[in-house]
Amino acid sequence: MTILTLPRLGETMEEARVTEWLKAPGEGFRRGDVLLEVETDKTVVEVPALQDGTLIAHLVVPGEMVALDQPIAEVSVAGVSVGVSAAPPATQVIVEALTVVQGVGRSVPTNPALMRPAASPKARAAARVSGVDLGTVVGSGRRGRITGADVASAQPVGRDPVQTDAAGITLRRFAAVPGGRTGAPVVLLHGLYDEGAGWRDLPQRLARAGHPVLVPDLPGHGASAATAADVEAMTDTVRDLLAGVLPEGPMRIVGHSMGAVIATRLALLLGDRVESLTLISPAGLGPRINPDFMDLMAHAETPATLSRALGMLGAGPLSGAALHTELDRLLRRRPGLAPMVRSLARAGIQQIDIAPDLARLRVPVTAIFGLADAIIDWRDCASLPARAAIHLVPDAGHLPHSTAPDLICDLIVKGASSPQTFNGTAA
């Protein structure tokens, strides 16, 4: 038995993202067989074995950022330990890491029923920006790989162009993918210092499940020109926005962190129009919020300082270029967000309590917490009404929708129609 670690795959490489495991636990391999594929900041690289053996366990999952020399797998070999080395760039097949958690159970990685098509990093980045579904694109590259040019010539599926309404709110709209029954629109409200793009591919997942999705950049965030001094003003702005784009009919509202506070207030205002309310790492349920995180975000002036703050979110490391981009965005937006920050928390003490509002709601409520959340204490779930469905996600930090996107999508899609549960037990 030996531990494989991530080898250096380039002179400047310090980390890489796992894109796919080609060998499953219990599967044997021969010298030269590709064990996994990883993506560096420049390309996708195969990682083959240098000796025959058997793969015992994956220590990292697809989508996870791995540092140089970090353990990636346990293997069993005959004789001396096995090594790995880099091979020329190869076709990339992206495999979703599915994590299923019911109540307080352990997370269980599973193989997806469908595999995403082979695509270059440039093509995947272009698809995320344009809304193109890679499953509808025919690749022209080597071995059928989808290139950036292929994406550029394709038509978006499940996404309309970005729109900005008269109130100065940037709104991204994702149309339900045809093929099944169209469900109620889902409104996704992001957290403090974040923006609509922070939901990653959750909007596309919901669209593929048959739900139109609306993702605004909240006032003071992202590309929105509008500002708001406190939660009440922000809630009013979002309500007016929804009145213009969803003038009638039911909807489902999802809020993360600060967005959960706004989502709760909206549910009260909209009443029976709300089919379900999903709160992810919600603020407003406990007395405290991590003061170090709030202080670092309020005063970070360098990429290193910002890296410390973002590391508390549990989203994995960022490249140097990404950190500089995030810092520039934070410095531009921070002065306008200062009043909002003060209305939410001071000296690590939350200034808003949404528990009484939740107690007044008759809408089904689902709350999701990461057990490794360093920002919000998951034990704040004790403030929720007894009828709320509570899901605690092992190994997830403040961004469960990043750690377990399939679980989050499933809970949003099925939560309103399934029996209310508490830690996996019907209530």
LUMVO-296176 format. One record per residue (C-alpha): x, y, z; residue in one letter. Coordinates in steps of 0.5 Angstrom, whole numbers. Example, Ala and Ser with C-alpha at 12.3 -4.5 7.8 and 13.67 -1.06 7.14 Angstrom:
% LUMVO-296176
<site c1="25" c2="-9" c3="16" residuo="A"/>
<site c1="27" c2="-2" c3="14" residuo="S"/>
% end
This chain:
% LUMVO-296176
<site c1="0" c2="0" c3="0" residuo="M"/>
<site c1="3" c2="7" c3="-2" residuo="T"/>
<site c1="0" c2="14" c3="-3" residuo="I"/>
<site c1="0" c2="18" c3="-9" residuo="L"/>
<site c1="1" c2="25" c3="-9" residuo="T"/>
<site c1="0" c2="30" c3="-15" residuo="L"/>
<site c1="6" c2="31" c3="-19" residuo="P"/>
<site c1="9" c2="37" c3="-22" residuo="R"/>
<site c1="6" c2="38" c3="-29" residuo="L"/>
<site c1="9" c2="44" c3="-31" residuo="G"/>
<site c1="15" c2="49" c3="-28" residuo="E"/>
<site c1="10" c2="54" c3="-25" residuo="T"/>
<site c1="5" c2="49" c3="-23" residuo="M"/>
<site c1="3" c2="50" c3="-16" residuo="E"/>
<site c1="-4" c2="47" c3="-16" residuo="E"/>
<site c1="-9" c2="43" c3="-21" residuo="A"/>
<site c1="-16" c2="42" c3="-21" residuo="R"/>
<site c1="-18" c2="34" c3="-21" residuo="V"/>
<site c1="-23" c2="33" c3="-28" residuo="T"/>
<site c1="-24" c2="26" c3="-28" residuo="E"/>
<site c1="-22" c2="19" c3="-25" residuo="W"/>
<site c1="-21" c2="14" c3="-30" residuo="L"/>
<site c1="-19" c2="8" c3="-25" residuo="K"/>
<site c1="-24" c2="7" c3="-20" residuo="A"/>
<site c1="-23" c2="4" c3="-13" residuo="P"/>
<site c1="-22" c2="-4" c3="-13" residuo="G"/>
<site c1="-19" c2="-3" c3="-21" residuo="E"/>
<site c1="-13" c2="-6" c3="-23" residuo="G"/>
<site c1="-8" c2="-2" c3="-27" residuo="F"/>
<site c1="-2" c2="-3" c3="-32" residuo="R"/>
<site c1="4" c2="1" c3="-32" residuo="R"/>
<site c1="3" c2="7" c3="-37" residuo="G"/>
<site c1="-5" c2="7" c3="-36" residuo="D"/>
<site c1="-8" c2="14" c3="-34" residuo="V"/>
<site c1="-10" c2="14" c3="-27" residuo="L"/>
<site c1="-14" c2="21" c3="-27" residuo="L"/>
<site c1="-14" c2="28" c3="-31" residuo="E"/>
<site c1="-12" c2="34" c3="-28" residuo="V"/>
<site c1="-13" c2="41" c3="-31" residuo="E"/>
<site c1="-7" c2="46" c3="-29" residuo="T"/>
<site c1="-8" c2="54" c3="-31" residuo="D"/>
<site c1="-6" c2="52" c3="-38" residuo="K"/>
<site c1="-8" c2="45" c3="-40" residuo="T"/>
<site c1="-11" c2="39" c3="-39" residuo="V"/>
<site c1="-6" c2="33" c3="-37" residuo="V"/>
<site c1="-6" c2="26" c3="-36" residuo="E"/>
<site c1="-3" c2="23" c3="-30" residuo="V"/>
<site c1="-1" c2="15" c3="-32" residuo="P"/>
<site c1="2" c2="10" c3="-27" residuo="A"/>
<site c1="9" c2="8" c3="-27" residuo="L"/>
<site c1="8" c2="1" c3="-25" residuo="Q"/>
<site c1="3" c2="-4" c3="-25" residuo="D"/>
<site c1="-2" c2="-4" c3="-19" residuo="G"/>
<site c1="-9" c2="-3" c3="-16" residuo="T"/>
<site c1="-13" c2="3" c3="-14" residuo="L"/>
<site c1="-15" c2="3" c3="-7" residuo="I"/>
<site c1="-18" c2="9" c3="-6" residuo="A"/>
<site c1="-19" c2="16" c3="-9" residuo="H"/>
<site c1="-17" c2="22" c3="-4" residuo="L"/>
<site c1="-20" c2="27" c3="-8" residuo="V"/>
<site c1="-26" c2="28" c3="-12" residuo="V"/>
<site c1="-27" c2="31" c3="-19" residuo="P"/>
<site c1="-27" c2="39" c3="-18" residuo="G"/>
<site c1="-23" c2="39" c3="-12" residuo="E"/>
<site c1="-17" c2="44" c3="-13" residuo="M"/>
<site c1="-10" c2="40" c3="-11" residuo="V"/>
<site c1="-4" c2="43" c3="-8" residuo="A"/>
<site c1="3" c2="40" c3="-11" residuo="L"/>
<site c1="5" c2="34" c3="-7" residuo="D"/>
<site c1="-2" c2="33" c3="-4" residuo="Q"/>
<site c1="-4" c2="26" c3="-3" residuo="P"/>
<site c1="-9" c2="24" c3="-9" residuo="I"/>
<site c1="-10" c2="16" c3="-8" residuo="A"/>
<site c1="-8" c2="10" c3="-4" residuo="E"/>
<site c1="-6" c2="4" c3="-9" residuo="V"/>
<site c1="-3" c2="-3" c3="-8" residuo="S"/>
<site c1="3" c2="-5" c3="-12" residuo="V"/>
<site c1="8" c2="-11" c3="-12" residuo="A"/>
<site c1="15" c2="-9" c3="-10" residuo="G"/>
<site c1="17" c2="-2" c3="-9" residuo="V"/>
<site c1="12" c2="4" c3="-9" residuo="S"/>
<site c1="9" c2="7" c3="-15" residuo="V"/>
<site c1="10" c2="14" c3="-18" residuo="G"/>
<site c1="6" c2="18" c3="-23" residuo="V"/>
<site c1="9" c2="23" c3="-28" residuo="S"/>
<site c1="6" c2="28" c3="-33" residuo="A"/>
<site c1="4" c2="26" c3="-40" residuo="A"/>
<site c1="2" c2="30" c3="-46" residuo="P"/>
<site c1="-5" c2="34" c3="-46" residuo="P"/>
<site c1="-11" c2="29" c3="-47" residuo="A"/>
<site c1="-18" c2="29" c3="-49" residuo="T"/>
<site c1="-22" c2="32" c3="-43" residuo="Q"/>
<site c1="-28" c2="28" c3="-40" residuo="V"/>
<site c1="-31" c2="32" c3="-35" residuo="I"/>
<site c1="-35" c2="28" c3="-29" residuo="V"/>
<site c1="-39" c2="31" c3="-24" residuo="E"/>
<site c1="-38" c2="29" c3="-17" residuo="A"/>
<site c1="-44" c2="27" c3="-14" residuo="L"/>
<site c1="-45" c2="28" c3="-7" residuo="T"/>
<site c1="-52" c2="25" c3="-4" residuo="V"/>
<site c1="-53" c2="27" c3="4" residuo="V"/>
<site c1="-60" c2="25" c3="7" residuo="Q"/>
<site c1="-60" c2="29" c3="14" residuo="G"/>
<site c1="-54" c2="28" c3="18" residuo="V"/>
<site c1="-51" c2="22" c3="14" residuo="G"/>
<site c1="-44" c2="21" c3="11" residuo="R"/>
<site c1="-43" c2="24" c3="4" residuo="S"/>
<site c1="-43" c2="19" c3="-1" residuo="V"/>
<site c1="-39" c2="20" c3="-8" residuo="P"/>
<site c1="-43" c2="16" c3="-14" residuo="T"/>
<site c1="-41" c2="16" c3="-21" residuo="N"/>
<site c1="-46" c2="20" c3="-25" residuo="P"/>
<site c1="-51" c2="17" c3="-30" residuo="A"/>
<site c1="-49" c2="21" c3="-36" residuo="L"/>
<site c1="-42" c2="24" c3="-37" residuo="M"/>
<site c1="-41" c2="31" c3="-40" residuo="R"/>
<site c1="-37" c2="31" c3="-47" residuo="P"/>
<site c1="-30" c2="32" c3="-48" residuo="A"/>
<site c1="-28" c2="40" c3="-48" residuo="A"/>
<site c1="-22" c2="44" c3="-47" residuo="S"/>
<site c1="-21" c2="49" c3="-41" residuo="P"/>
<site c1="-23" c2="55" c3="-46" residuo="K"/>
<site c1="-29" c2="52" c3="-49" residuo="A"/>
<site c1="-32" c2="50" c3="-42" residuo="R"/>
<site c1="-30" c2="57" c3="-40" residuo="A"/>
<site c1="-34" c2="60" c3="-46" residuo="A"/>
<site c1="-40" c2="56" c3="-45" residuo="A"/>
<site c1="-40" c2="58" c3="-38" residuo="R"/>
<site c1="-40" c2="65" c3="-40" residuo="V"/>
<site c1="-45" c2="64" c3="-46" residuo="S"/>
<site c1="-50" c2="59" c3="-43" residuo="G"/>
<site c1="-48" c2="54" c3="-48" residuo="V"/>
<site c1="-50" c2="47" c3="-46" residuo="D"/>
<site c1="-44" c2="43" c3="-48" residuo="L"/>
<site c1="-48" c2="37" c3="-49" residuo="G"/>
<site c1="-51" c2="40" c3="-55" residuo="T"/>
<site c1="-44" c2="42" c3="-59" residuo="V"/>
<site c1="-41" c2="38" c3="-64" residuo="V"/>
<site c1="-33" c2="38" c3="-63" residuo="G"/>
<site c1="-28" c2="39" c3="-68" residuo="S"/>
<site c1="-22" c2="38" c3="-64" residuo="G"/>
<site c1="-18" c2="32" c3="-64" residuo="R"/>
<site c1="-22" c2="26" c3="-62" residuo="R"/>
<site c1="-28" c2="30" c3="-62" residuo="G"/>
<site c1="-26" c2="35" c3="-57" residuo="R"/>
<site c1="-30" c2="41" c3="-56" residuo="I"/>
<site c1="-26" c2="47" c3="-58" residuo="T"/>
<site c1="-27" c2="55" c3="-56" residuo="G"/>
<site c1="-29" c2="56" c3="-63" residuo="A"/>
<site c1="-34" c2="50" c3="-63" residuo="D"/>
<site c1="-38" c2="54" c3="-57" residuo="V"/>
<site c1="-37" c2="61" c3="-60" residuo="A"/>
<site c1="-41" c2="58" c3="-66" residuo="S"/>
<site c1="-46" c2="55" c3="-62" residuo="A"/>
<site c1="-53" c2="57" c3="-60" residuo="Q"/>
<site c1="-54" c2="58" c3="-52" residuo="P"/>
<site c1="-59" c2="53" c3="-49" residuo="V"/>
<site c1="-63" c2="54" c3="-43" residuo="G"/>
<site c1="-60" c2="62" c3="-42" residuo="R"/>
<site c1="-63" c2="68" c3="-45" residuo="D"/>
<site c1="-58" c2="74" c3="-46" residuo="P"/>
<site c1="-56" c2="78" c3="-39" residuo="V"/>
<site c1="-61" c2="84" c3="-38" residuo="Q"/>
<site c1="-61" c2="90" c3="-34" residuo="T"/>
<site c1="-68" c2="93" c3="-32" residuo="D"/>
<site c1="-70" c2="100" c3="-30" residuo="A"/>
<site c1="-68" c2="100" c3="-23" residuo="A"/>
<site c1="-61" c2="98" c3="-25" residuo="G"/>
<site c1="-61" c2="91" c3="-23" residuo="I"/>
<site c1="-57" c2="86" c3="-27" residuo="T"/>
<site c1="-61" c2="80" c3="-28" residuo="L"/>
<site c1="-59" c2="73" c3="-32" residuo="R"/>
<site c1="-65" c2="69" c3="-34" residuo="R"/>
<site c1="-64" c2="61" c3="-35" residuo="F"/>
<site c1="-70" c2="58" c3="-39" residuo="A"/>
<site c1="-72" c2="51" c3="-37" residuo="A"/>
<site c1="-69" c2="46" c3="-42" residuo="V"/>
<site c1="-75" c2="43" c3="-46" residuo="P"/>
<site c1="-77" c2="36" c3="-46" residuo="G"/>
<site c1="-81" c2="35" c3="-39" residuo="G"/>
<site c1="-86" c2="39" c3="-35" residuo="R"/>
<site c1="-84" c2="46" c3="-34" residuo="T"/>
<site c1="-84" c2="48" c3="-26" residuo="G"/>
<site c1="-84" c2="54" c3="-22" residuo="A"/>
<site c1="-79" c2="59" c3="-23" residuo="P"/>
<site c1="-73" c2="59" c3="-18" residuo="V"/>
<site c1="-70" c2="66" c3="-16" residuo="V"/>
<site c1="-63" c2="65" c3="-13" residuo="L"/>
<site c1="-61" c2="71" c3="-8" residuo="L"/>
<site c1="-53" c2="71" c3="-7" residuo="H"/>
<site c1="-49" c2="73" c3="-1" residuo="G"/>
<site c1="-46" c2="79" c3="2" residuo="L"/>
<site c1="-40" c2="81" c3="-3" residuo="Y"/>
<site c1="-42" c2="75" c3="-8" residuo="D"/>
<site c1="-45" c2="76" c3="-14" residuo="E"/>
<site c1="-50" c2="72" c3="-19" residuo="G"/>
<site c1="-44" c2="68" c3="-22" residuo="A"/>
<site c1="-42" c2="65" c3="-15" residuo="G"/>
<site c1="-48" c2="60" c3="-16" residuo="W"/>
<site c1="-43" c2="57" c3="-21" residuo="R"/>
<site c1="-47" c2="52" c3="-25" residuo="D"/>
<site c1="-53" c2="51" c3="-21" residuo="L"/>
<site c1="-58" c2="55" c3="-25" residuo="P"/>
<site c1="-56" c2="51" c3="-31" residuo="Q"/>
<site c1="-58" c2="45" c3="-27" residuo="R"/>
<site c1="-64" c2="47" c3="-25" residuo="L"/>
<site c1="-66" c2="49" c3="-32" residuo="A"/>
<site c1="-64" c2="42" c3="-34" residuo="R"/>
<site c1="-69" c2="40" c3="-29" residuo="A"/>
<site c1="-75" c2="44" c3="-32" residuo="G"/>
<site c1="-75" c2="50" c3="-28" residuo="H"/>
<site c1="-74" c2="57" c3="-31" residuo="P"/>
<site c1="-68" c2="61" c3="-27" residuo="V"/>
<site c1="-67" c2="68" c3="-25" residuo="L"/>
<site c1="-61" c2="70" c3="-22" residuo="V"/>
<site c1="-60" c2="78" c3="-20" residuo="P"/>
<site c1="-54" c2="81" c3="-18" residuo="D"/>
<site c1="-56" c2="84" c3="-12" residuo="L"/>
<site c1="-56" c2="92" c3="-11" residuo="P"/>
<site c1="-49" c2="94" c3="-9" residuo="G"/>
<site c1="-46" c2="87" c3="-12" residuo="H"/>
<site c1="-44" c2="85" c3="-19" residuo="G"/>
<site c1="-46" c2="89" c3="-25" residuo="A"/>
<site c1="-52" c2="92" c3="-22" residuo="S"/>
<site c1="-52" c2="99" c3="-21" residuo="A"/>
<site c1="-57" c2="100" c3="-16" residuo="A"/>
<site c1="-55" c2="101" c3="-9" residuo="T"/>
<site c1="-58" c2="99" c3="-2" residuo="A"/>
<site c1="-57" c2="101" c3="5" residuo="A"/>
<site c1="-60" c2="96" c3="9" residuo="D"/>
<site c1="-63" c2="89" c3="8" residuo="V"/>
<site c1="-70" c2="92" c3="8" residuo="E"/>
<site c1="-68" c2="97" c3="2" residuo="A"/>
<site c1="-65" c2="91" c3="-2" residuo="M"/>
<site c1="-71" c2="87" c3="-1" residuo="T"/>
<site c1="-76" c2="92" c3="-3" residuo="D"/>
<site c1="-71" c2="93" c3="-10" residuo="T"/>
<site c1="-72" c2="85" c3="-11" residuo="V"/>
<site c1="-79" c2="85" c3="-10" residuo="R"/>
<site c1="-80" c2="91" c3="-15" residuo="D"/>
<site c1="-76" c2="87" c3="-20" residuo="L"/>
<site c1="-80" c2="81" c3="-19" residuo="L"/>
<site c1="-86" c2="84" c3="-20" residuo="A"/>
<site c1="-84" c2="87" c3="-27" residuo="G"/>
<site c1="-81" c2="80" c3="-29" residuo="V"/>
<site c1="-86" c2="75" c3="-26" residuo="L"/>
<site c1="-92" c2="79" c3="-25" residuo="P"/>
<site c1="-96" c2="73" c3="-23" residuo="E"/>
<site c1="-96" c2="66" c3="-21" residuo="G"/>
<site c1="-92" c2="61" c3="-16" residuo="P"/>
<site c1="-84" c2="62" c3="-15" residuo="M"/>
<site c1="-79" c2="58" c3="-11" residuo="R"/>
<site c1="-74" c2="63" c3="-7" residuo="I"/>
<site c1="-67" c2="61" c3="-5" residuo="V"/>
<site c1="-62" c2="65" c3="-1" residuo="G"/>
<site c1="-55" c2="64" c3="1" residuo="H"/>
<site c1="-52" c2="67" c3="7" residuo="S"/>
<site c1="-55" c2="75" c3="7" residuo="M"/>
<site c1="-59" c2="72" c3="1" residuo="G"/>
<site c1="-63" c2="68" c3="6" residuo="A"/>
<site c1="-65" c2="74" c3="10" residuo="V"/>
<site c1="-68" c2="77" c3="4" residuo="I"/>
<site c1="-71" c2="71" c3="1" residuo="A"/>
<site c1="-75" c2="70" c3="8" residuo="T"/>
<site c1="-77" c2="77" c3="8" residuo="R"/>
<site c1="-79" c2="76" c3="1" residuo="L"/>
<site c1="-83" c2="70" c3="2" residuo="A"/>
<site c1="-87" c2="74" c3="8" residuo="L"/>
<site c1="-89" c2="79" c3="3" residuo="L"/>
<site c1="-91" c2="75" c3="-3" residuo="L"/>
<site c1="-95" c2="70" c3="1" residuo="G"/>
<site c1="-98" c2="64" c3="-3" residuo="D"/>
<site c1="-94" c2="66" c3="-9" residuo="R"/>
<site c1="-88" c2="62" c3="-6" residuo="V"/>
<site c1="-88" c2="55" c3="-7" residuo="E"/>
<site c1="-82" c2="54" c3="-3" residuo="S"/>
<site c1="-76" c2="57" c3="1" residuo="L"/>
<site c1="-69" c2="54" c3="1" residuo="T"/>
<site c1="-64" c2="57" c3="6" residuo="L"/>
<site c1="-57" c2="56" c3="5" residuo="I"/>
<site c1="-52" c2="57" c3="10" residuo="S"/>
<site c1="-57" c2="63" c3="13" residuo="P"/>
<site c1="-55" c2="69" c3="16" residuo="A"/>
<site c1="-60" c2="72" c3="21" residuo="G"/>
<site c1="-61" c2="65" c3="26" residuo="L"/>
<site c1="-56" c2="66" c3="31" residuo="G"/>
<site c1="-52" c2="71" c3="35" residuo="P"/>
<site c1="-45" c2="71" c3="32" residuo="R"/>
<site c1="-42" c2="71" c3="25" residuo="I"/>
<site c1="-34" c2="70" c3="24" residuo="N"/>
<site c1="-31" c2="77" c3="26" residuo="P"/>
<site c1="-25" c2="75" c3="23" residuo="D"/>
<site c1="-28" c2="74" c3="16" residuo="F"/>
<site c1="-32" c2="80" c3="16" residuo="M"/>
<site c1="-26" c2="84" c3="19" residuo="D"/>
<site c1="-21" c2="81" c3="13" residuo="L"/>
<site c1="-27" c2="83" c3="8" residuo="M"/>
<site c1="-28" c2="90" c3="10" residuo="A"/>
<site c1="-20" c2="92" c3="10" residuo="H"/>
<site c1="-17" c2="87" c3="5" residuo="A"/>
<site c1="-12" c2="91" c3="1" residuo="E"/>
<site c1="-7" c2="85" c3="-2" residuo="T"/>
<site c1="-9" c2="78" c3="-5" residuo="P"/>
<site c1="-5" c2="75" c3="1" residuo="A"/>
<site c1="-10" c2="78" c3="6" residuo="T"/>
<site c1="-16" c2="77" c3="1" residuo="L"/>
<site c1="-14" c2="69" c3="0" residuo="S"/>
<site c1="-14" c2="68" c3="8" residuo="R"/>
<site c1="-21" c2="71" c3="8" residuo="A"/>
<site c1="-24" c2="67" c3="2" residuo="L"/>
<site c1="-20" c2="61" c3="5" residuo="G"/>
<site c1="-25" c2="61" c3="11" residuo="M"/>
<site c1="-31" c2="60" c3="6" residuo="L"/>
<site c1="-29" c2="53" c3="4" residuo="G"/>
<site c1="-29" c2="54" c3="-3" residuo="A"/>
<site c1="-21" c2="51" c3="-4" residuo="G"/>
<site c1="-15" c2="55" c3="-7" residuo="P"/>
<site c1="-15" c2="61" c3="-12" residuo="L"/>
<site c1="-10" c2="62" c3="-17" residuo="S"/>
<site c1="-6" c2="69" c3="-17" residuo="G"/>
<site c1="-10" c2="72" c3="-23" residuo="A"/>
<site c1="-16" c2="70" c3="-20" residuo="A"/>
<site c1="-15" c2="73" c3="-13" residuo="L"/>
<site c1="-13" c2="79" c3="-16" residuo="H"/>
<site c1="-19" c2="80" c3="-20" residuo="T"/>
<site c1="-23" c2="78" c3="-14" residuo="E"/>
<site c1="-19" c2="84" c3="-10" residuo="L"/>
<site c1="-20" c2="89" c3="-16" residuo="D"/>
<site c1="-28" c2="87" c3="-15" residuo="R"/>
<site c1="-28" c2="88" c3="-8" residuo="L"/>
<site c1="-24" c2="94" c3="-8" residuo="L"/>
<site c1="-29" c2="97" c3="-13" residuo="R"/>
<site c1="-35" c2="95" c3="-9" residuo="R"/>
<site c1="-33" c2="96" c3="-2" residuo="R"/>
<site c1="-35" c2="103" c3="0" residuo="P"/>
<site c1="-42" c2="102" c3="-3" residuo="G"/>
<site c1="-43" c2="96" c3="1" residuo="L"/>
<site c1="-41" c2="99" c3="8" residuo="A"/>
<site c1="-48" c2="101" c3="10" residuo="P"/>
<site c1="-50" c2="94" c3="9" residuo="M"/>
<site c1="-45" c2="91" c3="12" residuo="V"/>
<site c1="-46" c2="95" c3="19" residuo="R"/>
<site c1="-54" c2="93" c3="18" residuo="S"/>
<site c1="-52" c2="86" c3="18" residuo="L"/>
<site c1="-47" c2="85" c3="23" residuo="A"/>
<site c1="-42" c2="89" c3="28" residuo="R"/>
<site c1="-36" c2="86" c3="32" residuo="A"/>
<site c1="-38" c2="79" c3="30" residuo="G"/>
<site c1="-45" c2="80" c3="33" residuo="I"/>
<site c1="-51" c2="79" c3="28" residuo="Q"/>
<site c1="-56" c2="85" c3="28" residuo="Q"/>
<site c1="-62" c2="81" c3="24" residuo="I"/>
<site c1="-66" c2="76" c3="27" residuo="D"/>
<site c1="-70" c2="72" c3="22" residuo="I"/>
<site c1="-73" c2="67" c3="26" residuo="A"/>
<site c1="-80" c2="70" c3="28" residuo="P"/>
<site c1="-81" c2="71" c3="21" residuo="D"/>
<site c1="-80" c2="64" c3="19" residuo="L"/>
<site c1="-85" c2="62" c3="25" residuo="A"/>
<site c1="-90" c2="66" c3="21" residuo="R"/>
<site c1="-89" c2="63" c3="14" residuo="L"/>
<site c1="-93" c2="57" c3="12" residuo="R"/>
<site c1="-89" c2="56" c3="6" residuo="V"/>
<site c1="-85" c2="49" c3="6" residuo="P"/>
<site c1="-78" c2="51" c3="9" residuo="V"/>
<site c1="-71" c2="48" c3="7" residuo="T"/>
<site c1="-65" c2="50" c3="11" residuo="A"/>
<site c1="-58" c2="47" c3="9" residuo="I"/>
<site c1="-52" c2="48" c3="13" residuo="F"/>
<site c1="-45" c2="46" c3="12" residuo="G"/>
<site c1="-42" c2="42" c3="18" residuo="L"/>
<site c1="-35" c2="45" c3="17" residuo="A"/>
<site c1="-38" c2="52" c3="16" residuo="D"/>
<site c1="-33" c2="57" c3="19" residuo="A"/>
<site c1="-37" c2="63" c3="18" residuo="I"/>
<site c1="-44" c2="61" c3="21" residuo="I"/>
<site c1="-45" c2="56" c3="26" residuo="D"/>
<site c1="-49" c2="50" c3="24" residuo="W"/>
<site c1="-52" c2="50" c3="31" residuo="R"/>
<site c1="-56" c2="56" c3="29" residuo="D"/>
<site c1="-61" c2="51" c3="26" residuo="C"/>
<site c1="-64" c2="50" c3="33" residuo="A"/>
<site c1="-67" c2="57" c3="32" residuo="S"/>
<site c1="-71" c2="54" c3="26" residuo="L"/>
<site c1="-79" c2="52" c3="26" residuo="P"/>
<site c1="-80" c2="45" c3="28" residuo="A"/>
<site c1="-83" c2="44" c3="21" residuo="R"/>
<site c1="-77" c2="46" c3="17" residuo="A"/>
<site c1="-73" c2="41" c3="14" residuo="A"/>
<site c1="-66" c2="41" c3="16" residuo="I"/>
<site c1="-60" c2="38" c3="12" residuo="H"/>
<site c1="-53" c2="38" c3="15" residuo="L"/>
<site c1="-48" c2="37" c3="10" residuo="V"/>
<site c1="-41" c2="34" c3="12" residuo="P"/>
<site c1="-35" c2="37" c3="10" residuo="D"/>
<site c1="-38" c2="43" c3="7" residuo="A"/>
<site c1="-36" c2="50" c3="9" residuo="G"/>
<site c1="-40" c2="56" c3="8" residuo="H"/>
<site c1="-42" c2="54" c3="0" residuo="L"/>
<site c1="-45" c2="48" c3="0" residuo="P"/>
<site c1="-48" c2="49" c3="-7" residuo="H"/>
<site c1="-41" c2="49" c3="-9" residuo="S"/>
<site c1="-39" c2="43" c3="-5" residuo="T"/>
<site c1="-45" c2="39" c3="-6" residuo="A"/>
<site c1="-49" c2="42" c3="-12" residuo="P"/>
<site c1="-53" c2="36" c3="-14" residuo="D"/>
<site c1="-56" c2="35" c3="-7" residuo="L"/>
<site c1="-58" c2="43" c3="-7" residuo="I"/>
<site c1="-61" c2="42" c3="-14" residuo="C"/>
<site c1="-65" c2="36" c3="-12" residuo="D"/>
<site c1="-67" c2="39" c3="-5" residuo="L"/>
<site c1="-70" c2="46" c3="-9" residuo="I"/>
<site c1="-73" c2="41" c3="-15" residuo="V"/>
<site c1="-76" c2="36" c3="-10" residuo="K"/>
<site c1="-77" c2="40" c3="-3" residuo="G"/>
<site c1="-84" c2="43" c3="-4" residuo="A"/>
<site c1="-87" c2="37" c3="-6" residuo="S"/>
<site c1="-84" c2="32" c3="-2" residuo="S"/>
<site c1="-86" c2="31" c3="6" residuo="P"/>
<site c1="-82" c2="35" c3="11" residuo="Q"/>
<site c1="-76" c2="32" c3="14" residuo="T"/>
<site c1="-72" c2="34" c3="20" residuo="F"/>
<site c1="-65" c2="31" c3="19" residuo="N"/>
<site c1="-68" c2="25" c3="15" residuo="G"/>
<site c1="-74" c2="23" c3="19" residuo="T"/>
<site c1="-81" c2="25" c3="17" residuo="A"/>
<site c1="-84" c2="31" c3="21" residuo="A"/>
% end
